[in-house]
Amino acid sequence: MGTMINIHEAKTHLSRIVDDVAAGAEVVIAKAGKPVARLVPLEKAPRRKTLGILKGRLKVADDFNAQLPPDVLADFEVR
């Protein structure tokens, strides 16, 4: 459980508390000494993927999709 503060302190210092939570802290808000809410940082949104970023930088062999030789294929089979 994170730092516990009362609801009056939370209202008075909300901006500072939000900054602390955004930096990774966890804050529990209590009313009459009983925990009633927990503030936690949001998960960071995943970065957008840029399609084609490696275009022209990779070379795929002409036989990429060719069937594997039997001796190599045998190594992948369950015995």
Backbone torsions as a table, in degrees:
resi	resn	phi	psi	omega
1	MET	NA	142.5	-178.2
2	GLY	-82.8	-163.9	178.5
3	THR	-64.3	133.4	179.1
4	MET	-103.2	130.6	176.8
5	ILE	-131.9	155.9	178.9
6	ASN	-83.1	163.5	-173.5
7	ILE	-63.5	-34.4	178.3
8	HIS	-63.8	-44.4	178.4
9	GLU	-64.8	-37.6	179.0
10	ALA	-62.6	-42.2	179.2
11	LYS	-67.0	-39.1	-177.3
12	THR	-70.2	-36.7	-173.5
13	HIS	-118.2	31.4	-173.9
14	LEU	-56.1	-43.5	-177.7
15	SER	-61.2	-45.1	179.1
16	ARG	-65.2	-40.4	-179.2
17	ILE	-64.7	-42.7	178.5
18	VAL	-62.6	-40.0	176.7
19	ASP	-61.9	-42.8	178.9
20	ASP	-62.4	-43.4	-179.5
21	VAL	-66.6	-41.4	178.6
22	ALA	-61.7	-28.2	178.9
23	ALA	-83.4	-0.8	175.6
24	GLY	117.7	-5.8	-179.3
25	ALA	-75.1	160.5	174.0
26	GLU	-120.4	130.8	-176.9
27	VAL	-125.2	131.5	176.6
28	VAL	-105.5	130.0	179.4
29	ILE	-101.6	130.9	-177.2
30	ALA	-116.0	148.2	174.9
31	LYS	-124.1	120.9	-176.6
32	ALA	57.9	36.6	176.5
33	GLY	81.3	-1.6	-179.6
34	LYS	-107.9	128.9	178.8
35	PRO	-60.5	132.0	179.7
36	VAL	-126.3	-19.7	-179.0
37	ALA	-151.7	154.5	178.4
38	ARG	-131.2	127.1	176.5
39	LEU	-100.3	124.4	179.3
40	VAL	-131.3	153.3	179.1
41	PRO	-67.4	146.3	174.8
42	LEU	-72.0	150.6	174.3
43	GLU	-68.7	143.1	178.3
44	LYS	-67.4	139.3	178.4
45	ALA	-68.1	138.2	179.1
46	PRO	-63.1	145.5	178.7
47	ARG	-68.1	143.8	176.2
48	ARG	-68.5	139.6	179.4
49	LYS	-84.8	135.6	177.5
50	THR	-98.9	111.6	-178.6
51	LEU	-75.2	142.4	176.0
52	GLY	80.5	12.9	-175.8
53	ILE	-64.0	-26.2	-179.2
54	LEU	-104.1	10.9	-178.7
55	LYS	-56.5	129.5	179.7
56	GLY	83.3	-3.9	-178.1
57	ARG	-106.6	-11.8	-179.9
58	LEU	-118.1	146.8	177.2
59	LYS	-119.7	124.4	177.5
60	VAL	-101.0	128.1	-178.4
61	ALA	-60.4	146.3	-179.9
62	ASP	-60.6	-31.3	-178.6
63	ASP	-97.0	24.5	-176.7
64	PHE	-54.5	-42.2	-176.7
65	ASN	-93.5	6.5	-179.5
66	ALA	-68.6	151.1	178.8
67	GLN	-65.4	143.9	178.8
68	LEU	-72.0	151.3	175.6
69	PRO	-62.8	151.4	-176.7
70	PRO	-55.0	-38.2	-178.6
71	ASP	-67.4	-35.7	177.9
72	VAL	-73.2	-42.9	179.7
73	LEU	-60.5	-36.4	-179.9
74	ALA	-62.4	-31.0	179.2
75	ASP	-66.5	-19.4	-179.4
76	PHE	-95.0	-9.3	-177.6
77	GLU	-85.1	147.1	178.6
78	VAL	-81.4	133.5	-179.6
79	ARG	-107.0	NA	NA
